[in-house]
Amino acid sequence: MLFRRRREQTRSPTRGLGWKAHETLALRKLGTLNEAQRSLIAFGWLRTEVNNGGFSQYFFNASGDSAPDALAAAAVMGATDVATLLGRAMALLGDPYPLGQAARQERLEEFDDDDAEPFETLDQDYYQLEAQADLDAAMDEFVRLHRGDLGV
């Protein structure tokens, strides 16, 4: 039920400009995207993956390759709390952040089974932020400001 509510919030029919652009750009090859396009894609992937399965899922999947872009995008979009949470989550994987999916998966496997899910508190903080902040509006405004660069 909680996930459904968050999903409905992030896919509001009245504010779909950011998500529509994200869906269009997601069909393109990542290597062909410019900085603005990568920023929007990375921020959308972050939101989708963390809302679906938490930071561990985000980092386990290929979408975690774009975490540095998502971090920069969150800051540019004024979502500084998202940037802070993502930065803290990335730090749990070590310095430097492992850009490759296999390297991240190895680091995730290194966490002790005895330890509580290392991302649990960050996940809960993110879910609360997602419910309170208007991240859709941030994405929409980013599209409005960068429409020429986004090509959508």
C-alpha positions as CSV (number, residue, x, y, z in Angstrom):
1,M,0.0,0.0,0.0
2,L,2.8,2.4,0.9
3,F,4.6,1.7,-2.3
4,R,1.4,2.2,-4.4
5,R,0.9,5.6,-2.7
6,R,4.5,6.7,-3.5
7,R,4.2,5.4,-7.1
8,E,1.0,7.4,-7.6
9,Q,2.7,10.5,-6.3
10,T,5.7,10.1,-8.6
11,R,3.5,9.5,-11.6
12,S,1.0,12.3,-11.2
13,P,-1.0,12.8,-14.4
14,T,-1.1,16.6,-13.8
15,R,2.7,16.8,-13.7
16,G,4.1,14.4,-16.2
17,L,6.5,16.5,-18.2
18,G,9.7,15.2,-16.4
19,W,8.6,11.6,-16.6
20,K,7.5,11.9,-20.2
21,A,10.9,13.2,-21.2
22,H,12.5,10.5,-19.0
23,E,10.6,7.8,-20.8
24,T,11.5,9.2,-24.2
25,L,15.2,9.5,-23.4
26,A,15.3,6.1,-21.7
27,L,14.8,4.5,-25.2
28,R,18.1,5.9,-26.4
29,K,21.5,4.5,-25.9
30,L,23.2,6.0,-22.8
31,G,26.4,6.7,-24.7
32,T,24.5,9.0,-27.1
33,L,23.1,11.2,-24.4
34,N,24.4,14.7,-23.6
35,E,24.8,15.9,-20.0
36,A,21.3,17.3,-19.5
37,Q,19.8,14.1,-20.9
38,R,22.0,11.9,-18.7
39,S,21.0,14.0,-15.7
40,L,17.3,13.5,-16.2
41,I,17.7,9.8,-16.9
42,A,19.9,9.2,-13.9
43,F,17.6,11.1,-11.5
44,G,14.6,9.2,-12.8
45,W,16.4,5.8,-12.5
46,L,17.4,6.7,-9.0
47,R,13.8,7.5,-8.0
48,T,12.4,4.4,-9.8
49,E,14.9,1.9,-8.4
50,V,15.0,3.2,-4.8
51,N,11.2,3.4,-4.6
52,N,11.0,-0.1,-6.0
53,G,13.7,-1.9,-3.9
54,G,15.8,0.6,-2.0
55,F,19.3,1.7,-2.4
56,S,20.7,-1.8,-2.4
57,Q,18.6,-2.6,-5.5
58,Y,19.6,0.6,-7.2
59,F,23.3,-0.2,-6.6
60,F,22.9,-3.8,-7.5
61,N,21.4,-3.0,-10.9
62,A,23.0,-1.3,-13.9
63,S,21.2,1.9,-13.0
64,G,23.7,2.4,-10.2
65,D,26.3,3.1,-12.9
66,S,24.7,6.5,-13.2
67,A,24.8,7.4,-9.5
68,P,27.4,10.2,-9.9
69,D,25.1,11.7,-12.6
70,A,22.1,11.3,-10.3
71,L,24.0,13.0,-7.5
72,A,24.9,16.0,-9.7
73,A,21.4,16.1,-11.1
74,A,19.8,16.2,-7.7
75,A,21.9,19.1,-6.8
76,V,21.1,21.0,-10.0
77,M,17.4,20.3,-9.6
78,G,17.5,21.7,-6.1
79,A,16.8,18.3,-4.5
80,T,19.7,18.8,-2.0
81,D,18.2,16.3,0.5
82,V,18.1,13.6,-2.2
83,A,21.7,14.5,-3.1
84,T,22.7,14.2,0.6
85,L,21.0,10.8,1.0
86,L,22.5,9.5,-2.3
87,G,26.0,10.7,-1.3
88,R,25.7,8.9,2.1
89,A,24.5,5.7,0.3
90,M,27.3,5.9,-2.2
91,A,29.9,6.3,0.6
92,L,28.8,3.0,2.1
93,L,30.3,1.3,-1.1
94,G,33.7,2.9,-0.5
95,D,35.9,5.5,-2.0
96,P,36.2,5.7,-4.9
97,Y,32.6,4.8,-5.8
98,P,32.6,1.6,-7.9
99,L,31.2,2.7,-11.3
100,G,31.0,-0.9,-12.7
101,Q,28.0,-3.0,-11.8
102,A,30.1,-6.1,-11.0
103,A,32.3,-4.1,-8.6
104,R,29.3,-2.7,-6.8
105,Q,27.7,-6.2,-6.5
106,E,31.0,-7.5,-5.0
107,R,30.9,-4.7,-2.4
108,L,27.3,-5.3,-1.6
109,E,28.1,-9.0,-1.0
110,E,30.8,-8.0,1.4
111,F,28.3,-6.6,3.9
112,D,27.9,-9.1,6.8
113,D,24.6,-11.0,7.1
114,D,24.8,-10.2,10.8
115,D,24.6,-6.5,10.0
116,A,21.2,-5.0,9.4
117,E,20.6,-4.0,5.9
118,P,23.2,-1.2,5.6
119,F,20.8,1.0,3.6
120,E,17.7,0.5,5.6
121,T,17.8,3.9,7.4
122,L,18.7,5.7,4.2
123,D,15.8,3.9,2.4
124,Q,13.4,5.0,5.1
125,D,14.7,8.6,4.9
126,Y,14.4,8.5,1.2
127,Y,10.8,7.2,1.2
128,Q,9.8,9.9,3.7
129,L,11.5,12.5,1.4
130,E,9.8,11.2,-1.7
131,A,6.4,11.5,0.1
132,Q,7.1,15.0,1.3
133,A,9.1,16.7,-1.4
134,D,7.7,17.5,-4.9
135,L,10.4,15.7,-6.9
136,D,8.1,15.5,-9.9
137,A,8.0,19.3,-10.0
138,A,11.8,19.4,-9.8
139,M,12.0,17.1,-12.8
140,D,9.3,19.2,-14.7
141,E,11.2,22.4,-14.0
142,F,14.5,20.8,-15.2
143,V,12.8,19.9,-18.4
144,R,11.4,23.4,-18.9
145,L,14.8,24.9,-18.3
146,H,16.7,22.5,-20.5
147,R,14.2,21.7,-23.2
148,G,16.7,22.6,-25.9
149,D,19.4,20.4,-24.5
150,L,17.0,17.6,-23.8
151,G,15.7,17.4,-27.4
152,V,12.3,16.3,-26.3
